[in-house]
């Protein structure tokens, strides 16, 4: 029997002091917002991707540069049936 690879979603952890952490694969990571909010204070939020800390501006720029689909899933990049002359 083969094991299927399952996707591990980002987990939200809340510490007793109110600190909110988003963890993926054992590292701070959140593509939807700050990955660390110390004591629930939104003003002190920190942005991480795969455990690497970024400033808010740099994180925003990385998120804006993302594409929705990889090139091989984009329908405009695939050959259309019936258009080939070979």
C-alpha positions in Angstrom: 0.0 0.0 0.0 1.4 3.4 -1.0 1.3 6.4 1.2 -0.2 9.5 -0.4 1.6 12.8 0.1 -0.8 15.0 2.1 -0.6 18.7 2.2 0.0 20.1 5.7 -1.9 23.4 6.1 -0.5 26.3 8.1 -1.4 25.9 11.8 -2.4 28.8 14.0 -1.1 28.6 17.6 -2.1 30.9 20.4 0.1 31.0 23.5 -1.3 31.8 27.0 0.2 35.3 26.9 -1.9 36.0 23.7 1.0 35.6 21.2 -0.4 34.4 17.8 1.9 32.3 15.7 1.3 30.7 12.2 3.5 27.6 11.7 4.2 25.6 8.6 6.6 22.6 8.6 8.0 23.7 12.0 8.8 27.3 10.8 7.0 30.6 11.1 5.1 31.1 7.8 2.0 32.9 6.7 1.1 34.0 3.1 -2.1 35.8 4.2 -0.7 38.2 6.8 1.8 38.4 9.7 3.1 35.1 11.0 3.9 36.4 14.5 1.8 38.8 16.5 3.4 39.2 20.0 0.9 39.3 22.8 -1.9 40.0 20.3 -0.5 43.5 19.7 -1.1 44.1 16.0 1.4 47.0 15.9 4.3 44.6 16.8 3.5 42.1 14.0 6.2 40.3 12.2 6.1 38.8 8.7 7.8 35.4 7.9 7.9 33.1 4.9 9.3 29.6 5.5 11.1 30.9 8.6 12.7 33.9 7.0 11.8 37.3 8.5 10.8 40.1 6.1 9.8 43.7 6.6 6.1 44.5 5.9 7.0 46.3 2.6 9.2 43.4 1.4 6.6 40.8 2.3 3.9 42.8 0.4 6.1 43.1 -2.6 6.8 39.3 -2.6 3.0 38.6 -2.3 2.2 40.9 -5.2 4.8 39.2 -7.4 3.2 35.8 -7.0 1.3 34.4 -9.9 -1.9 32.5 -9.5 -1.1 29.5 -11.6 2.2 28.0 -12.6 3.1 28.3 -16.3 2.3 24.6 -17.0 -1.3 24.9 -15.7 -2.0 28.2 -17.5 -4.4 27.5 -20.4 -2.8 30.2 -22.6 0.6 28.3 -22.5 -0.8 25.0 -23.7 -1.0 24.1 -27.3 -4.5 24.3 -28.7 -5.9 21.2 -30.4 -6.4 21.5 -34.2 -4.0 24.4 -34.7 -0.9 22.4 -35.4 0.1 22.0 -39.1 2.2 18.9 -38.4 
